[in-house]
Amino acid sequence: MAAASVIVAIDWGTTRMRAWLLDAEGAARAEHRSDEGLTTAQTVGFEPILERCLAALRAPDDVPVIICGMAGARQGWIEAPYVDVPSSIAAILRGAVRVPHAGRDIRIVPGLACRSLDAPDVMRGEETQLAGAKLETAGRHVVCMPGTHSKWVIVDSGAVETFRTWPTGELFALLSGHSILRHSIGEQPDAVSTENPVFARACEIALADGGDFASRLFSIRAGSLLHGLTPEDAAARLSGLMIGSEVASARRQFLHADRSVTLVASGTLATLYRRAFEIAGLEVRDIDADTAVRIGLIEAARQNEMLDGVPA
């Protein structure tokens, strides 16, 4: 007999939303994705978008909803205040805020804040992936979650100690689309392959430079003018320089004696970062980001006692 649906889990980002109808093990019985992220919801409304999502999933009326991401931002549906680090992952999940006046039980997981005066930082959504990564409660873990704003996190004995953000994806988009480098990279800057030796060589250079990629950027334009660097190779060089620089900088700040990284990612990003870690001589433990966010969201539902009668 098929497992019963127990929760709707939603990762609600700035531009996109991903939703799953899950059973008690975190397996997806239905999935819905759309471009109706925070930006759209601020105009259309969060509740109408959610209702369309629930209809697409064919979610039963009594199934609760657990949400992470930008729906809990100050400008979102309802603010789920940041939890300050250091904090245990379980305590973070238990801070989910209930959406008032809703027709069903809807809660939003809070984000995290690092309130250092010299290096303040915040995250929303990635904390749920940390919960789904199932890191061992004992020991220290260095976690990398690449994306538009890559997050590097130190987890020790089940608690988030600190984290930092590298806006690598956003900088790649800006430089490839809105700087002089756009003349070299062309219209398809995302088509970067780890099989391209230009990517690997750029990673090696960035790692050797210790994270100083700014002095290397104009070489991409010069390479296209002087050596016939193709748009594909130009994009690979920019990607390799930026990812390699991120890894070099994070290694210096976070890894110290550690030689292993837990990589929470999916698709092309997972492949690119894994290659960069190999070049850097680091061991990698792979966690699929989509799987992690689903498992993390159902764990948040458990921590908030939203799954009455469902065995842990």
C-alpha positions as CSV (number, residue, x, y, z in Angstrom):
1,M,0.0,0.0,0.0
2,A,1.3,3.4,-0.9
3,A,2.6,5.6,1.9
4,A,0.2,8.4,3.0
5,S,1.0,12.0,2.3
6,V,1.8,13.8,5.6
7,I,3.2,17.3,4.7
8,V,3.5,19.8,1.9
9,A,7.1,21.1,1.9
10,I,8.0,24.3,0.1
11,D,11.3,26.0,-0.6
12,W,10.2,29.5,-1.5
13,G,13.0,31.6,-3.0
14,T,13.3,35.1,-4.4
15,T,12.5,34.1,-8.0
16,R,11.3,30.5,-7.8
17,M,9.4,28.1,-5.6
18,R,9.7,24.4,-5.3
19,A,7.0,22.3,-3.6
20,W,6.6,18.6,-2.8
21,L,3.9,16.5,-1.3
22,L,5.8,14.2,1.0
23,D,5.3,11.0,2.9
24,A,6.6,10.3,6.4
25,E,10.0,9.2,5.0
26,G,10.5,12.4,3.0
27,A,9.8,10.8,-0.3
28,A,8.0,13.0,-2.9
29,R,4.6,11.8,-4.0
30,A,4.1,14.9,-6.2
31,E,6.2,17.9,-7.1
32,H,5.4,21.4,-8.3
33,R,7.8,24.1,-9.5
34,S,7.1,27.7,-10.6
35,D,8.6,31.1,-11.2
36,E,6.3,32.5,-8.5
37,G,9.0,33.4,-6.0
38,L,9.1,36.3,-3.5
39,T,9.2,38.9,-6.2
40,T,5.9,37.7,-7.8
41,A,4.2,36.9,-4.4
42,Q,4.7,40.5,-3.2
43,T,2.5,41.6,-6.1
44,V,0.1,38.6,-6.5
45,G,-0.1,37.5,-2.8
46,F,1.4,34.5,-1.1
47,E,-1.9,32.8,-0.3
48,P,-3.2,32.7,-3.9
49,I,0.1,31.3,-5.1
50,L,0.0,28.7,-2.3
51,E,-3.5,27.7,-3.2
52,R,-2.6,27.1,-6.8
53,C,0.4,25.1,-5.7
54,L,-1.7,22.9,-3.4
55,A,-4.2,22.3,-6.2
56,A,-1.4,21.3,-8.6
57,L,-0.1,18.9,-5.9
58,R,-3.6,17.6,-5.2
59,A,-2.8,18.0,-1.5
60,P,-5.5,16.9,0.9
61,D,-7.3,19.6,2.8
62,D,-5.9,18.5,6.2
63,V,-2.3,18.2,5.2
64,P,-0.1,20.9,6.9
65,V,2.5,23.0,5.1
66,I,6.1,23.7,6.1
67,I,8.0,26.4,4.3
68,C,11.6,27.6,4.2
69,G,13.2,30.5,2.3
70,M,12.2,34.1,1.5
71,A,8.6,33.7,2.4
72,G,9.9,34.2,6.0
73,A,11.8,37.4,5.2
74,R,10.9,40.8,6.5
75,Q,9.3,41.6,3.1
76,G,7.8,38.1,2.8
77,W,4.5,36.5,3.9
78,I,5.2,36.7,7.6
79,E,8.6,37.4,9.2
80,A,10.3,34.4,10.8
81,P,13.0,36.2,12.8
82,Y,16.6,35.1,12.4
83,V,18.1,32.7,14.9
84,D,21.5,33.8,16.0
85,V,24.5,31.5,15.7
86,P,25.8,29.5,17.4
87,S,22.7,27.4,17.6
88,S,21.8,23.7,17.4
89,I,20.1,22.8,14.1
90,A,17.2,21.3,16.0
91,A,16.6,24.6,17.9
92,I,16.6,26.4,14.6
93,L,14.0,24.2,13.1
94,R,11.8,24.5,16.3
95,G,11.6,28.2,15.7
96,A,9.2,27.9,12.8
97,V,6.5,30.7,12.8
98,R,2.9,29.9,12.3
99,V,1.0,31.8,9.5
100,P,-2.1,33.3,11.3
101,H,-5.6,33.1,9.9
102,A,-4.8,30.4,7.4
103,G,-7.2,27.6,6.6
104,R,-4.6,25.0,7.5
105,D,-1.5,24.6,9.6
106,I,1.2,26.6,7.8
107,R,4.6,27.4,9.3
108,I,7.8,29.0,8.1
109,V,11.3,28.0,9.2
110,P,13.5,30.9,10.4
111,G,16.8,31.9,8.8
112,L,20.2,32.3,10.5
113,A,22.1,35.4,11.5
114,C,25.8,35.9,12.3
115,R,25.9,39.3,14.1
116,S,29.6,39.9,14.0
117,L,30.3,43.6,13.6
118,D,33.1,42.9,11.2
119,A,31.4,40.2,9.2
120,P,27.6,40.2,9.6
121,D,25.8,37.6,7.6
122,V,22.4,36.0,7.1
123,M,20.9,33.0,5.3
124,R,17.4,31.8,4.6
125,G,16.6,28.3,3.2
126,E,20.1,26.8,3.4
127,E,19.5,26.1,7.2
128,T,17.0,23.5,6.1
129,Q,19.5,21.8,3.7
130,L,21.9,21.6,6.7
131,A,19.2,19.7,8.6
132,G,18.7,17.4,5.7
133,A,22.4,16.7,5.2
134,K,22.2,14.5,8.3
135,L,25.6,15.5,9.6
136,E,26.9,13.3,12.4
137,T,26.1,14.8,15.8
138,A,29.8,14.3,16.9
139,G,32.6,16.1,15.2
140,R,33.3,19.2,13.1
141,H,32.0,19.6,9.6
142,V,32.8,22.2,6.9
143,V,29.8,22.5,4.6
144,C,29.7,24.2,1.2
145,M,26.3,25.1,-0.3
146,P,27.0,26.8,-3.7
147,G,24.5,29.0,-5.5
148,T,23.8,32.6,-6.4
149,H,25.1,33.3,-2.8
150,S,27.3,30.4,-1.8
151,K,27.2,29.6,1.9
152,W,30.1,28.0,3.8
153,V,29.1,26.7,7.3
154,I,30.9,25.3,10.3
155,V,28.7,22.7,12.0
156,D,30.1,21.2,15.3
157,S,28.3,18.5,17.3
158,G,24.9,19.3,15.6
159,A,25.2,23.1,16.1
160,V,25.9,25.8,13.5
161,E,28.9,27.7,14.9
162,T,29.3,30.3,12.1
163,F,29.0,30.8,8.4
164,R,29.9,33.1,5.6
165,T,28.6,34.0,2.2
166,W,30.5,34.3,-1.1
167,P,28.2,35.9,-3.8
168,T,30.0,33.9,-6.5
169,G,27.0,33.1,-8.7
170,E,25.7,36.7,-8.6
171,L,29.2,38.1,-9.5
172,F,29.5,35.6,-12.4
173,A,26.1,36.9,-13.8
174,L,27.1,40.5,-13.4
175,L,30.5,40.2,-14.9
176,S,29.5,37.9,-17.8
177,G,26.4,40.0,-18.6
178,H,27.1,43.6,-17.6
179,S,30.8,44.2,-17.8
180,I,33.4,44.4,-20.6
181,L,33.7,40.6,-20.3
182,R,30.3,40.2,-22.0
183,H,32.0,40.9,-25.3
184,S,34.2,37.9,-24.8
185,I,31.7,35.5,-23.2
186,G,28.7,36.1,-25.5
187,E,25.1,35.1,-24.9
188,Q,25.5,31.7,-23.2
189,P,27.8,32.1,-20.2
190,D,26.3,29.3,-18.2
191,A,27.5,26.5,-20.6
192,V,30.6,25.6,-18.6
193,S,31.8,22.0,-18.5
194,T,34.3,20.5,-16.1
195,E,35.7,18.6,-19.1
196,N,37.0,22.0,-20.4
197,P,40.7,22.2,-19.5
198,V,40.4,26.0,-19.4
199,F,38.1,25.7,-16.3
200,A,40.6,23.4,-14.5
201,R,43.6,25.7,-15.3
202,A,41.7,28.8,-14.1
203,C,40.9,26.9,-10.8
204,E,44.6,26.1,-10.4
205,I,45.6,29.7,-10.9
206,A,43.0,31.0,-8.5
207,L,43.9,28.5,-5.8
208,A,47.6,29.5,-6.2
209,D,46.7,33.1,-5.9
210,G,44.9,32.5,-2.6
211,G,41.6,33.9,-3.7
212,D,42.7,37.1,-5.5
213,F,40.7,36.8,-8.7
214,A,40.3,40.6,-9.5
215,S,43.8,40.9,-11.0
216,R,43.0,38.0,-13.4
217,L,39.6,39.2,-14.7
218,F,40.8,41.4,-17.5
219,S,43.0,38.6,-18.9
220,I,39.7,37.1,-20.2
221,R,39.1,40.1,-22.4
222,A,42.7,40.3,-23.4
223,G,42.8,36.5,-24.2
224,S,39.9,36.9,-26.6
225,L,41.7,39.8,-28.4
226,L,45.2,38.4,-28.4
227,H,44.8,34.6,-28.5
228,G,41.4,34.0,-29.9
229,L,39.9,32.8,-26.7
230,T,36.4,31.4,-27.6
231,P,33.2,32.5,-25.8
232,E,33.0,28.9,-24.3
233,D,36.5,29.1,-23.0
234,A,36.0,32.6,-21.7
235,A,33.0,31.5,-19.7
236,A,35.0,28.5,-18.4
237,R,37.9,30.8,-17.4
238,L,35.7,33.2,-15.5
239,S,33.9,30.3,-13.8
240,G,37.1,28.6,-12.8
241,L,38.7,31.8,-11.5
242,M,35.6,32.6,-9.4
243,I,35.0,29.2,-8.0
244,G,38.7,28.6,-7.4
245,S,39.0,31.9,-5.6
246,E,36.0,31.1,-3.4
247,V,37.5,27.7,-2.5
248,A,40.9,29.3,-1.8
249,S,39.4,32.0,0.4
250,A,37.1,29.6,2.3
251,R,39.9,27.1,2.7
252,R,42.1,29.7,4.4
253,Q,39.3,30.9,6.7
254,F,37.5,27.7,7.6
255,L,39.4,24.5,6.8
256,H,42.7,24.9,8.7
257,A,43.6,21.3,9.4
258,D,40.5,19.9,7.8
259,R,40.9,18.2,4.5
260,S,37.2,17.3,3.7
261,V,34.2,19.3,2.7
262,T,30.5,18.3,2.7
263,L,29.1,19.6,-0.6
264,V,25.3,20.2,-0.7
265,A,24.5,20.9,-4.3
266,S,22.7,19.6,-7.4
267,G,23.3,19.6,-11.2
268,T,26.0,21.6,-12.9
269,L,27.0,23.4,-9.7
270,A,27.7,20.2,-7.9
271,T,29.9,19.0,-10.8
272,L,31.9,22.3,-11.0
273,Y,32.5,22.6,-7.3
274,R,33.4,18.9,-6.9
275,R,36.1,19.4,-9.7
276,A,37.4,22.5,-7.9
277,F,37.7,20.6,-4.6
278,E,39.6,17.8,-6.4
279,I,42.0,20.3,-7.8
280,A,42.4,21.8,-4.3
281,G,43.2,18.3,-2.9
282,L,40.1,18.2,-0.7
283,E,38.0,15.2,0.0
284,V,34.3,15.6,-0.8
285,R,31.2,14.2,0.7
286,D,28.3,14.7,-1.8
287,I,24.7,15.5,-0.7
288,D,22.0,16.2,-3.2
289,A,20.5,19.6,-2.4
290,D,17.0,18.8,-3.5
291,T,17.0,15.7,-1.3
292,A,18.5,17.6,1.6
293,V,15.9,20.4,1.5
294,R,13.0,17.8,1.5
295,I,14.5,15.8,4.4
296,G,15.2,19.0,6.3
297,L,11.7,20.3,5.8
298,I,10.1,17.1,7.1
299,E,12.4,17.2,10.1
300,A,11.3,20.8,10.7
301,A,7.7,19.5,10.7
302,R,8.6,16.9,13.2
303,Q,10.4,19.4,15.5
304,N,7.2,21.5,15.4
305,E,4.9,18.6,16.1
306,M,3.1,19.0,12.8
307,L,3.0,15.3,12.2
308,D,0.7,14.0,14.9
309,G,0.5,10.2,14.9
310,V,3.3,9.8,12.3
311,P,6.1,7.7,13.7
312,A,9.6,9.3,13.8
